[in-house]
Amino acid sequence: MRALVTGAGGFVGRHLVDRLTADGWDVVGLTRDRVDLADPVAGAAAVRAADPDVAFSLAAGRAKATAAERAATTAVNTSPWLVDALPDRCRAVVRLGSSTEYAASPRPLTEEAALEPRGFFGATKAAGSLLLLGAAAERGVRAAVLRAFQVYGPGDHPTRLVPVVLSAARTGGTVPLPARLSRRDWVWVGDVVDACVRAATDDSLPAGTVLNIGTGVQTSTEELVETAARVTGRPIATAAGAHPGRAWDSADWVSDPSAARRLLGWTPTVDLAEGLARTWAVEGGAA
């Protein structure tokens, strides 16, 4: 089968392309240097040329410093033209959403939780999820949205927390800790990729399904640093309160992944300690 992957050059996208290729798929990856997904004409033409059996919508923009950047990010994160450009024979379209589409909650988040996006990025992701589901329903294409929690693993952007922590272990640097308690549900990138593939290939999954992809376990920044120090065998210095954090960070941010287990047969296979150890080994930290 042929798969189209938008955002193929991104963190999760690269892992998904590797998985699909290893499984024998014919993969067409769209990256920023190949096509500007903020341009609906160019984007739709690229999708039609790919002629996929399955489409994965992983492209995501974050820039928002200027009005033009906000407009481009909104266009990429919503991509309302994507479903219309798919061939009639397309089996499914899977969108990688975000847990930032939800309102904060002291309890594990289910798929029925209120949509109250955390910040500009979450708002564009929520809008994109709703647009894709609506367009797919109109066309009769089976669609699923997977709202991933805090994805980590090899190849992540160096400014994100896990790369920062492992870099500190490697170089003797200091990790700035947030000024207030911040906990997240850390989910291994390979497990997220597996959920994407399952959602695309399981024809019994109802059209319009939304699933949370997380572990159901939340970990504070301090606990993550302690775990990283243990698995790397390196001391990691921290600076309490040195990082301002984000306005939407919260003391509770954890998934209820039971629907994914029930509908997809999906469960996370890699816990945080093992995932950090794998990332450390792959990226040469132990050398």
C-alpha positions as CSV (number, residue, x, y, z in Angstrom):
1,M,0.0,0.0,0.0
2,R,1.0,3.6,-0.5
3,A,1.0,6.0,2.4
4,L,1.2,9.7,2.3
5,V,2.8,11.3,5.4
6,T,2.6,15.1,5.8
7,G,5.2,16.4,8.2
8,A,7.5,13.5,7.2
9,G,10.5,15.6,8.2
10,G,9.3,16.2,11.7
11,F,10.1,14.3,14.8
12,V,7.2,11.8,14.8
13,G,7.0,11.9,11.0
14,R,10.6,10.6,10.6
15,H,9.9,7.7,12.9
16,L,6.6,6.9,11.1
17,V,8.3,6.9,7.7
18,D,10.9,4.5,9.1
19,R,8.3,2.2,10.5
20,L,6.2,2.2,7.3
21,T,9.2,1.6,5.1
22,A,10.3,-1.3,7.3
23,D,6.9,-2.8,7.1
24,G,7.1,-2.7,3.2
25,W,4.9,0.3,2.5
26,D,5.4,2.6,-0.5
27,V,5.8,5.9,1.4
28,V,5.4,9.4,0.0
29,G,6.6,12.0,2.5
30,L,5.8,15.7,2.3
31,T,8.3,18.0,4.0
32,R,8.7,21.7,4.2
33,D,11.5,21.7,1.5
34,R,9.3,19.8,-0.9
35,V,6.0,21.6,-0.6
36,D,4.6,24.6,1.3
37,L,1.5,23.2,3.1
38,A,0.5,26.8,3.9
39,D,-0.3,27.0,0.2
40,P,-3.5,25.1,-0.4
41,V,-3.0,24.8,-4.1
42,A,0.5,23.4,-3.8
43,G,-0.5,21.1,-0.9
44,A,-3.6,19.7,-2.7
45,A,-1.5,19.1,-5.9
46,A,1.1,17.2,-3.9
47,V,-1.6,15.0,-2.3
48,R,-3.2,14.2,-5.6
49,A,0.2,13.3,-7.1
50,A,0.9,11.0,-4.2
51,D,-2.4,9.1,-4.8
52,P,-2.3,7.4,-1.4
53,D,-4.2,4.4,0.0
54,V,-3.8,5.9,3.4
55,A,-2.9,9.4,4.6
56,F,-1.2,10.5,7.8
57,S,-1.6,14.1,8.7
58,L,1.4,15.0,10.9
59,A,2.5,18.4,9.7
60,A,2.6,21.0,12.4
61,G,3.8,24.6,12.6
62,R,4.6,26.5,15.8
63,A,6.0,29.9,14.7
64,K,3.8,32.8,15.9
65,A,6.1,35.8,16.4
66,T,4.4,37.8,13.6
67,A,1.0,38.0,12.1
68,A,2.3,36.3,9.0
69,E,3.8,33.4,11.0
70,R,0.5,33.0,12.9
71,A,-1.4,32.8,9.6
72,A,1.1,30.3,8.1
73,T,1.0,28.1,11.3
74,T,-2.8,28.2,11.3
75,A,-2.8,27.1,7.6
76,V,-0.4,24.2,8.2
77,N,-2.1,23.0,11.4
78,T,-5.6,23.0,9.9
79,S,-4.9,22.0,6.3
80,P,-8.6,22.1,5.4
81,W,-7.9,21.1,1.8
82,L,-6.2,17.8,2.7
83,V,-9.3,15.5,2.7
84,D,-10.7,17.0,-0.5
85,A,-7.5,16.2,-2.3
86,L,-7.5,12.5,-1.4
87,P,-8.4,9.9,-4.0
88,D,-11.8,8.2,-3.7
89,R,-10.1,4.9,-3.0
90,C,-8.3,6.3,0.0
91,R,-8.8,3.8,2.9
92,A,-8.3,6.1,5.8
93,V,-6.8,9.4,7.0
94,V,-5.2,9.6,10.4
95,R,-4.4,12.9,12.1
96,L,-1.9,13.3,14.9
97,G,-3.6,15.7,17.3
98,S,-2.4,17.0,20.6
99,S,-3.4,16.8,24.2
100,T,-3.1,20.6,24.2
101,E,-6.5,20.6,22.5
102,Y,-8.0,19.8,25.9
103,A,-8.8,21.9,28.9
104,A,-6.7,21.3,32.0
105,S,-8.1,18.8,34.4
106,P,-7.0,17.3,37.8
107,R,-8.3,13.9,36.5
108,P,-7.1,11.7,33.7
109,L,-8.4,13.1,30.4
110,T,-10.8,11.1,28.4
111,E,-11.9,11.7,24.8
112,E,-15.1,13.3,26.2
113,A,-13.1,16.1,28.0
114,A,-13.9,19.7,27.0
115,L,-12.0,21.2,24.1
116,E,-10.4,24.3,25.7
117,P,-7.0,24.5,23.9
118,R,-3.9,25.4,25.8
119,G,-2.4,28.4,23.9
120,F,-2.2,29.2,20.2
121,F,-0.7,25.9,19.1
122,G,-3.4,23.9,20.9
123,A,-6.1,26.1,19.3
124,T,-4.9,25.5,15.8
125,K,-4.5,21.7,16.5
126,A,-8.1,21.5,17.8
127,A,-9.4,23.5,14.8
128,G,-7.5,21.2,12.4
129,S,-8.9,18.1,14.1
130,L,-12.5,19.3,13.8
131,L,-12.0,20.4,10.2
132,L,-10.5,17.0,9.2
133,L,-13.2,15.0,10.9
134,G,-15.9,17.2,9.3
135,A,-14.5,17.0,5.8
136,A,-13.9,13.3,6.1
137,A,-17.5,12.7,7.1
138,E,-18.7,14.6,4.1
139,R,-16.6,12.6,1.8
140,G,-17.2,9.3,3.4
141,V,-13.5,8.7,4.2
142,R,-12.7,6.9,7.4
143,A,-10.8,9.3,9.7
144,A,-9.3,9.1,13.1
145,V,-7.7,11.7,15.4
146,L,-5.0,10.6,17.8
147,R,-4.4,13.1,20.6
148,A,-0.9,12.4,21.6
149,F,0.4,13.4,25.0
150,Q,4.1,14.3,25.6
151,V,5.9,12.4,22.9
152,Y,9.7,11.8,23.3
153,G,12.5,9.7,21.9
154,P,15.5,9.9,19.6
155,G,15.7,12.8,17.2
156,D,13.5,15.2,19.1
157,H,14.2,18.9,18.8
158,P,17.2,19.9,21.0
159,T,15.3,22.6,22.9
160,R,12.7,20.2,24.2
161,L,13.0,18.8,27.8
162,V,14.3,15.3,27.2
163,P,17.1,16.4,24.9
164,V,18.0,19.2,27.3
165,V,18.2,16.7,30.2
166,L,20.2,14.1,28.3
167,S,22.5,16.8,27.0
168,A,23.1,18.0,30.6
169,A,24.0,14.4,31.5
170,R,26.4,14.2,28.7
171,T,28.1,17.6,29.1
172,G,27.7,18.4,32.8
173,G,25.3,21.2,32.1
174,T,22.4,22.4,34.3
175,V,18.7,21.8,33.7
176,P,16.5,24.8,34.6
177,L,13.5,23.6,36.5
178,P,10.1,25.3,36.2
179,A,9.0,27.7,38.9
180,R,5.9,25.7,39.6
181,L,5.0,22.0,39.6
182,S,4.6,20.7,36.0
183,R,3.7,17.1,35.3
184,R,3.3,15.5,31.9
185,D,2.3,12.1,30.5
186,W,5.4,11.0,28.6
187,V,4.8,8.6,25.7
188,W,7.5,6.9,23.7
189,V,7.6,7.9,20.0
190,G,7.6,4.3,18.8
191,D,4.3,3.7,20.7
192,V,2.8,6.7,19.1
193,V,3.8,5.5,15.6
194,D,2.3,2.1,16.4
195,A,-1.0,3.8,17.3
196,C,-0.9,5.7,14.0
197,V,-0.4,2.5,11.9
198,R,-3.1,0.6,13.8
199,A,-5.6,3.4,13.3
200,A,-4.9,3.5,9.6
201,T,-5.1,-0.2,9.0
202,D,-7.9,-1.3,11.3
203,D,-11.0,-1.0,9.2
204,S,-13.2,-1.9,12.2
205,L,-12.3,1.4,13.8
206,P,-15.4,3.6,13.5
207,A,-15.1,6.7,11.3
208,G,-14.6,9.9,13.3
209,T,-12.9,8.1,16.2
210,V,-10.8,10.3,18.6
211,L,-8.3,8.5,20.8
212,N,-5.9,9.6,23.5
213,I,-2.4,8.3,23.1
214,G,-0.6,8.4,26.4
215,T,0.5,6.1,29.2
216,G,-1.9,7.1,32.0
217,V,1.2,8.0,34.1
218,Q,2.3,11.6,34.8
219,T,5.8,12.6,35.7
220,S,7.1,15.9,37.1
221,T,10.2,17.6,35.6
222,E,12.1,16.8,38.7
223,E,11.2,13.1,38.6
224,L,12.2,12.9,34.9
225,V,15.6,14.4,35.7
226,E,16.0,11.9,38.6
227,T,15.1,9.0,36.2
228,A,17.5,10.2,33.6
229,A,20.3,10.4,36.1
230,R,19.6,6.9,37.2
231,V,19.5,5.4,33.7
232,T,22.5,7.3,32.4
233,G,24.6,6.8,35.5
234,R,25.5,10.5,35.4
235,P,24.8,13.3,37.9
236,I,22.5,16.0,36.4
237,A,22.6,19.5,38.0
238,T,19.4,21.5,38.2
239,A,18.5,25.1,38.9
240,A,15.2,25.4,40.8
241,G,12.8,27.9,39.4
242,A,15.1,29.0,36.6
243,H,12.6,28.2,33.9
244,P,9.4,30.3,33.7
245,G,7.5,27.4,32.1
246,R,4.5,28.0,29.9
247,A,1.2,29.6,30.8
248,W,-0.7,26.4,30.2
249,D,1.6,24.0,32.1
250,S,-0.1,22.4,35.0
251,A,0.4,20.1,38.0
252,D,-1.9,17.5,36.4
253,W,-1.7,16.5,32.7
254,V,-2.4,12.8,32.1
255,S,-4.3,10.7,29.7
256,D,-6.9,8.0,30.2
257,P,-5.8,5.7,27.3
258,S,-8.4,3.0,27.9
259,A,-10.3,3.8,24.7
260,A,-7.2,3.2,22.6
261,R,-6.8,-0.1,24.3
262,R,-10.4,-1.1,23.8
263,L,-10.8,0.0,20.2
264,L,-7.3,-0.4,18.8
265,G,-5.8,-3.1,21.0
266,W,-3.1,-0.5,21.6
267,T,-1.1,-0.1,24.9
268,P,2.2,1.7,25.5
269,T,5.1,-0.8,25.6
270,V,7.9,1.4,26.7
271,D,8.0,3.1,30.1
272,L,9.8,6.3,30.8
273,A,13.0,4.8,32.2
274,E,13.4,2.4,29.3
275,G,12.6,5.1,26.8
276,L,15.2,7.5,28.3
277,A,17.7,4.6,28.2
278,R,17.0,3.9,24.6
279,T,17.3,7.5,23.6
280,W,20.5,7.9,25.5
281,A,22.0,4.8,23.7
282,V,20.8,5.8,20.2
283,E,22.0,9.4,20.5
284,G,25.5,8.3,21.6
285,G,25.1,9.6,25.1
286,A,26.7,6.6,26.7
287,A,29.9,6.8,24.5
